[in-house]
């Protein structure tokens, strides 16, 4: 499912996209980029994932952790427009 999240969540996506584009990142890296606590960042990443703006995958090295990757905003908007 792809949808437009709340403005404050979309602003955080923009910060992540501007720094990482399609490169993968961890929760810790996202917390540093967003200047938020890991708990708040986890909520942001969860909402972005549920709305289709980022993907989450299991870390190859530590299966307890996830790695995230932003979806291209042009592709997400195209899907929303369909």
PLY file of the C-alpha trace (Angstrom):
ply
format ascii 1.0
element vertex 82
property float x
property float y
property float z
element edge 81
property int vertex1
property int vertex2
end_header
0.00 0.00 0.00
1.31 3.40 -0.93
-0.13 6.56 0.58
0.91 10.04 1.54
1.90 10.14 5.24
1.47 13.13 7.53
3.54 16.18 6.67
5.97 15.79 9.58
6.67 12.16 8.57
7.15 13.20 4.94
9.63 15.88 6.09
11.67 13.16 7.82
11.58 11.07 4.63
12.94 14.09 2.75
15.85 14.37 5.19
16.65 10.66 4.76
16.35 10.85 0.97
18.62 13.91 0.76
21.36 12.11 2.73
21.01 8.48 1.62
18.95 8.37 -1.59
18.80 4.64 -2.41
21.68 3.58 -0.13
20.75 1.39 2.82
20.94 2.66 6.40
20.38 1.46 9.94
18.13 2.75 12.70
21.18 4.33 14.34
22.18 6.14 11.13
18.60 7.36 10.66
18.52 8.65 14.25
21.68 10.65 13.60
20.36 12.06 10.31
17.01 13.03 11.84
18.46 14.18 15.19
15.79 12.11 16.97
15.95 9.44 19.65
16.00 5.83 18.43
12.46 5.32 19.79
11.05 8.25 17.81
13.06 7.24 14.74
11.64 3.70 14.95
8.11 5.13 14.83
9.01 7.33 11.85
10.58 4.42 9.95
7.62 2.17 10.72
5.14 4.73 9.38
7.23 5.34 6.27
7.49 1.59 5.65
3.76 1.03 6.12
2.95 3.87 3.73
5.35 2.53 1.06
8.05 5.21 1.15
10.86 2.98 2.46
11.67 -0.74 2.50
13.04 -2.74 5.40
15.17 -5.85 5.11
16.94 -8.11 7.58
20.62 -7.24 8.09
22.91 -9.87 6.55
25.32 -9.78 9.49
22.91 -9.49 12.44
19.49 -11.00 11.77
18.01 -9.11 14.75
18.57 -5.77 13.04
17.01 -4.21 9.97
18.45 -2.15 7.17
16.26 0.44 5.50
16.27 1.88 2.00
14.29 4.86 0.66
12.13 4.27 -2.39
12.57 6.79 -5.17
10.01 9.55 -4.53
9.12 9.83 -8.22
8.17 6.14 -8.31
6.15 6.39 -5.09
4.24 9.43 -6.36
3.56 7.68 -9.67
2.04 4.74 -7.80
-0.10 7.07 -5.68
-1.36 8.79 -8.84
-2.61 5.54 -10.39
0 1
1 2
2 3
3 4
4 5
5 6
6 7
7 8
8 9
9 10
10 11
11 12
12 13
13 14
14 15
15 16
16 17
17 18
18 19
19 20
20 21
21 22
22 23
23 24
24 25
25 26
26 27
27 28
28 29
29 30
30 31
31 32
32 33
33 34
34 35
35 36
36 37
37 38
38 39
39 40
40 41
41 42
42 43
43 44
44 45
45 46
46 47
47 48
48 49
49 50
50 51
51 52
52 53
53 54
54 55
55 56
56 57
57 58
58 59
59 60
60 61
61 62
62 63
63 64
64 65
65 66
66 67
67 68
68 69
69 70
70 71
71 72
72 73
73 74
74 75
75 76
76 77
77 78
78 79
79 80
80 81
